[in-house]
Amino acid sequence: MNYRHAYHAGNFADVFKHSILALCIEHLKSKPAPFRVIDTHAGIGVYDLSGEAAQKTGEWKDGIGRVLGAQIPPDIKALLTPYLSSIEALKAFKGRDVYPGSPEIARHLTRGEDRMIFVEKHPQDAKKLADVFSFDGRAKILELDGYVAAKAYVPPKERRGLVIIDPPYEERDEYPTMFTAFVDAYRKWPTGMYLLWYPVKNREETKRFMVGLAEAGIPKILRAELRVKRLTEQAGLAGSGLIIVNPPWKLADELRVLLPWLDGLLQQDDGHGWNVDWLAGEGVSSPL
Ligand SMILES: C[S@@+](CC[C@H](N)C(=O)[O-])C[C@H]1O[C@@H](n2cnc3c(N)ncnc32)[C@H](O)[C@@H]1O
């Protein structure tokens, strides 16, 4: 477990993932009934952009740095408000250049009756996460394997909410492990919303994963992807995607407005692009 998110916090992939996560949480709030957010690979929750790790890579400059420096048109602003409000609130609270991870975004956007489970396997990171959230009794922090937790903690007693699975893809078998954990969780809780993050790196592995999902007999699977550069051996992370199972109504339409704008803003070379399509349901449109 060498991956430390502090080096990558606020990069283009975080902007993509966190803005969509924030929208999904906002949709859950359209009904008064409480819900639960389960984050299986939570990280440390809050990242210092002036700290050594973030400064070393400077990745945030081509991510949240570009967003905060942009003129944002009103239709995009409306879609980014939940995400940007999480950042502003955290900065105001800490009084310096910090960036919220997925747990902090969930914490900021959820209401008094909503609950959160944050799982992190790395012992030191789990401890940091527990320290960050010690003041919020709505959140439970677990030092545990996120894939075990994905299955063990669903369905939540609220019977509403989302599970975000955001692994670092360090392990060779990360895709099959994630696939199995997701399918097991889905079988126990087929009405939950699931967000599965994947890197645009190895297209063969990703394709196998997509085919497995499309053939899993799950009625509604939306895929959103944002690529910022050409995929080459040297490129590293060229983009990232989210599989959204049981997406909120209207999310696909919203992403078809948001992603072209993010695409224009975050592109790094002419290999950039975006897509929003259905792997299952709503008029399957994607060539696998
Ligand atoms: C991409 S980072 C998470 C970032 C976080 N979700 C966010 O958006 O702010 C992945 C995290 O998963 C942790 N991790 C790796 N393997 C894990 C596992 N099997 N179960 C739980 N956490 C794991 C890593 O220590 C790392 O903090």
Ligand as a Chemical Component Dictionary entry (heavy atoms), coordinates in Angstrom:
data_LIG
# 
_chem_comp.id                   LIG 
_chem_comp.type                 NON-POLYMER 
_chem_comp.pdbx_formal_charge   0 
_chem_comp.three_letter_code    LIG 
# 
loop_
_chem_comp_atom.comp_id 
_chem_comp_atom.atom_id 
_chem_comp_atom.alt_atom_id 
_chem_comp_atom.type_symbol 
_chem_comp_atom.charge 
_chem_comp_atom.model_Cartn_x 
_chem_comp_atom.model_Cartn_y 
_chem_comp_atom.model_Cartn_z 
_chem_comp_atom.pdbx_ordinal 
LIG C1  C1  C 0  -7.622  7.155  -4.388 1  
LIG S1  S1  S 1  -7.341  7.159  -2.675 2  
LIG C2  C2  C 0  -8.871  7.660  -2.019 3  
LIG C3  C3  C 0  -9.237  9.085  -2.227 4  
LIG C4  C4  C 0  -10.544 9.466  -1.619 5  
LIG N1  N1  N 0  -11.627 8.545  -1.956 6  
LIG C5  C5  C 0  -10.939 10.867 -2.082 7  
LIG O1  O1  O 0  -11.575 10.973 -3.140 8  
LIG O2  O2  O -1 -10.626 11.814 -1.389 9  
LIG C6  C6  C 0  -7.358  5.442  -2.265 10 
LIG C7  C7  C 0  -7.216  5.145  -0.780 11 
LIG O3  O3  O 0  -7.508  3.772  -0.593 12 
LIG C8  C8  C 0  -6.680  3.258  0.444  13 
LIG N2  N2  N 0  -6.701  1.801  0.265  14 
LIG C9  C9  C 0  -5.926  1.024  -0.522 15 
LIG N3  N3  N 0  -6.363  -0.261 -0.499 16 
LIG C10 C10 C 0  -7.454  -0.272 0.310  17 
LIG C11 C11 C 0  -8.380  -1.289 0.706  18 
LIG N4  N4  N 0  -8.269  -2.553 0.275  19 
LIG N5  N5  N 0  -9.383  -0.932 1.535  20 
LIG C12 C12 C 0  -9.520  0.339  1.980  21 
LIG N6  N6  N 0  -8.678  1.331  1.651  22 
LIG C13 C13 C 0  -7.663  1.032  0.812  23 
LIG C14 C14 C 0  -5.374  3.958  0.231  24 
LIG O4  O4  O 0  -4.612  3.967  1.427  25 
LIG C15 C15 C 0  -5.832  5.349  -0.206 26 
LIG O5  O5  O 0  -5.937  6.205  0.901  27 
# 
loop_
_chem_comp_bond.comp_id 
_chem_comp_bond.atom_id_1 
_chem_comp_bond.atom_id_2 
_chem_comp_bond.value_order 
_chem_comp_bond.pdbx_ordinal 
LIG C1  S1  SING 1  
LIG S1  C2  SING 2  
LIG S1  C6  SING 3  
LIG C2  C3  SING 4  
LIG C3  C4  SING 5  
LIG C4  N1  SING 6  
LIG C4  C5  SING 7  
LIG C5  O1  DOUB 8  
LIG C5  O2  SING 9  
LIG C6  C7  SING 10 
LIG C7  O3  SING 11 
LIG C7  C15 SING 12 
LIG O3  C8  SING 13 
LIG C8  N2  SING 14 
LIG C8  C14 SING 15 
LIG N2  C9  SING 16 
LIG N2  C13 SING 17 
LIG C9  N3  DOUB 18 
LIG N3  C10 SING 19 
LIG C10 C11 SING 20 
LIG C10 C13 DOUB 21 
LIG C11 N4  SING 22 
LIG C11 N5  DOUB 23 
LIG N5  C12 SING 24 
LIG C12 N6  DOUB 25 
LIG N6  C13 SING 26 
LIG C14 O4  SING 27 
LIG C14 C15 SING 28 
LIG C15 O5  SING 29 
# 
